[in-house]
Amino acid sequence: MIDVANAKINSLSKTIDVSPNKEAIFVLTSSQLQDLLKEAIQPLQDRIESLEVTVARQNEKIAALESTQEQDVDRICLDIAYDRQRLAKLESRPSTAPTPIVPPKGEKTIARIAKLRDFLKARGGGATFQECERLLAIHPNQMTKLVSQLDKRSFEVFTRAGDDRQRVLRLKAQIVSREFK
């Protein structure tokens, strides 16, 4: 009898194709199905939550960078405006060409310059600063101020040959044009 049962089992196994290509049928209860779905979906939900946190962090960084960028742009615009103002000031500065001599304003100064001019013309040469100070009855610092106001086209200052400590004031040679008839 055992032999007959074994033969039937062998013949039955030959008729039933038990190959890996065929899917087996499973029977699950609804609670088991829900548990399986929860287990399958949970990693996806965790991944979505972490991505949402990452996006929120990136949005905060973007907002901070935009704010910083606006501040930087404002600062750069101000720097450019200040640079333009400085350049305009530099461009509007007078050149290094000699500036016109402003005539002295005070009556005493005008009188002293006229007296010096007459004195130097009468002498025919130069006079030391000390001699000019005595003539005008002024102090050395007043003489220095007076010399700074002289017309450099008419007067010149130089040091005496052999004694570099003595400064001499003299009239420059004036070329007078004469009309010939």
C-alpha positions as CSV (number, residue, x, y, z in Angstrom):
1,M,0.0,0.0,0.0
2,I,2.8,2.3,0.7
3,D,4.1,1.6,-2.7
4,V,0.9,2.6,-4.3
5,A,0.7,5.8,-2.4
6,N,4.3,6.7,-3.4
7,A,3.5,6.0,-7.0
8,K,0.4,8.2,-6.9
9,I,2.3,11.0,-5.3
10,N,5.1,10.7,-8.0
11,S,2.6,10.7,-10.8
12,L,0.7,13.6,-9.2
13,S,3.9,15.6,-8.9
14,K,4.7,15.0,-12.6
15,T,1.3,16.3,-13.6
16,I,1.5,19.5,-11.4
17,D,4.2,21.9,-12.5
18,V,5.8,23.3,-9.4
19,S,8.2,25.7,-11.0
20,P,9.4,29.1,-9.6
21,N,7.8,30.9,-12.5
22,K,4.3,30.3,-11.0
23,E,3.2,32.5,-8.2
24,A,1.7,31.1,-5.1
25,I,-1.6,32.4,-3.8
26,F,-1.6,33.8,-0.4
27,V,-4.6,34.6,1.7
28,L,-4.3,37.6,4.0
29,T,-6.8,39.1,6.4
30,S,-7.5,42.9,6.1
31,S,-5.6,43.7,9.3
32,Q,-2.5,41.8,8.0
33,L,-2.8,43.7,4.7
34,Q,-3.0,47.0,6.5
35,D,0.1,46.1,8.6
36,L,2.1,45.2,5.5
37,L,1.1,48.4,3.8
38,K,2.0,50.5,6.8
39,E,5.4,48.8,6.9
40,A,6.0,49.5,3.2
41,I,4.8,53.1,3.4
42,Q,6.5,54.2,6.6
43,P,10.0,54.6,5.1
44,L,8.6,56.6,2.3
45,Q,6.8,58.9,4.7
46,D,10.0,59.3,6.8
47,R,11.9,60.2,3.7
48,I,9.2,62.8,2.7
49,E,9.4,64.4,6.1
50,S,13.2,64.7,6.0
51,L,13.0,66.2,2.5
52,E,10.4,68.7,3.8
53,V,12.7,69.7,6.7
54,T,15.6,70.1,4.2
55,V,13.5,72.3,1.9
56,A,12.4,74.5,4.8
57,R,16.0,74.9,5.9
58,Q,17.0,75.8,2.3
59,N,14.2,78.3,2.1
60,E,15.5,80.0,5.3
61,K,19.0,80.1,3.8
62,I,17.8,81.6,0.6
63,A,15.9,84.3,2.5
64,A,19.0,85.1,4.5
65,L,21.2,85.2,1.4
66,E,18.7,87.5,-0.4
67,S,18.7,89.9,2.5
68,T,22.5,89.9,2.6
69,Q,22.6,90.4,-1.1
70,E,20.3,93.4,-0.9
71,Q,22.5,94.9,1.8
72,D,25.6,94.2,-0.2
73,V,24.1,95.8,-3.3
74,D,23.1,98.9,-1.3
75,R,26.6,99.1,0.2
76,I,28.2,98.8,-3.3
77,C,25.9,101.4,-4.8
78,L,26.8,103.8,-1.9
79,D,30.5,103.1,-2.5
80,I,30.2,103.8,-6.2
81,A,28.4,107.1,-5.5
82,Y,31.1,108.1,-3.0
83,D,33.8,107.2,-5.5
84,R,32.1,109.3,-8.2
85,Q,31.9,112.2,-5.8
86,R,35.6,111.9,-5.0
87,L,36.5,111.6,-8.6
88,A,34.5,114.7,-9.4
89,K,36.3,116.6,-6.7
90,L,39.7,115.4,-8.0
91,E,38.7,116.3,-11.6
92,S,37.5,119.8,-10.6
93,R,40.6,120.6,-8.7
94,P,42.7,123.4,-10.3
95,S,45.7,122.2,-12.2
96,T,49.2,122.7,-11.0
97,A,49.6,125.7,-13.3
98,P,50.6,128.8,-11.5
99,T,47.7,130.6,-10.1
100,P,47.2,134.3,-10.8
101,I,48.6,136.5,-8.1
102,V,45.9,138.1,-6.0
103,P,46.8,141.7,-5.2
104,P,47.2,142.5,-1.6
105,K,44.1,143.8,0.1
106,G,45.3,146.0,3.0
107,E,46.3,149.6,2.6
108,K,49.4,149.1,4.7
109,T,50.5,146.2,2.6
110,I,50.0,148.2,-0.7
111,A,51.9,151.1,0.8
112,R,54.8,148.9,2.0
113,I,55.1,147.2,-1.4
114,A,55.2,150.6,-3.2
115,K,57.9,151.8,-0.7
116,L,59.9,148.6,-1.3
117,R,59.6,149.0,-5.1
118,D,60.8,152.6,-4.9
119,F,63.6,151.7,-2.6
120,L,64.8,148.9,-4.8
121,K,64.6,151.0,-7.9
122,A,66.6,153.8,-6.3
123,R,69.3,151.3,-5.2
124,G,69.6,149.7,-8.6
125,G,70.1,146.3,-7.0
126,G,68.8,144.1,-4.3
127,A,68.5,144.6,-0.6
128,T,68.7,142.0,2.2
129,F,65.6,141.2,4.2
130,Q,67.1,143.0,7.3
131,E,67.6,146.2,5.3
132,C,64.0,146.0,4.0
133,E,62.7,145.4,7.6
134,R,64.6,148.4,8.9
135,L,63.3,150.6,6.0
136,L,59.7,149.5,6.6
137,A,60.1,149.3,10.4
138,I,58.5,145.8,10.6
139,H,59.4,142.5,12.3
140,P,60.9,139.5,10.4
141,N,57.6,137.5,10.5
142,Q,55.8,140.5,8.9
143,M,58.5,140.7,6.3
144,T,57.9,137.0,5.4
145,K,54.2,137.7,5.1
146,L,54.9,140.7,2.9
147,V,57.2,138.7,0.6
148,S,54.6,136.0,0.2
149,Q,52.2,138.7,-1.1
150,L,54.6,140.2,-3.6
151,D,54.1,139.7,-7.3
152,K,56.5,137.0,-8.3
153,R,56.6,138.5,-11.8
154,S,58.2,141.7,-10.5
155,F,60.2,140.6,-7.4
156,E,62.5,137.8,-6.8
157,V,64.1,136.3,-3.7
158,F,67.5,134.6,-3.7
159,T,70.4,133.9,-1.3
160,R,73.5,136.0,-1.3
161,A,76.5,134.4,-2.9
162,G,79.0,133.2,-0.3
163,D,76.5,133.5,2.6
164,D,73.4,131.2,2.2
165,R,71.9,132.6,5.4
166,Q,71.1,136.0,3.9
167,R,68.1,136.3,1.7
168,V,68.0,139.2,-0.8
169,L,65.0,140.8,-2.4
170,R,65.4,142.5,-5.8
171,L,63.3,143.7,-8.7
172,K,63.3,141.6,-11.8
173,A,64.4,143.2,-15.0
174,Q,61.4,144.6,-16.8
175,I,61.3,144.6,-20.5
176,V,59.4,147.5,-21.8
177,S,58.2,147.4,-25.3
178,R,58.4,150.6,-27.3
179,E,56.7,151.3,-30.4
180,F,58.9,152.5,-33.2
181,K,57.7,155.1,-35.5
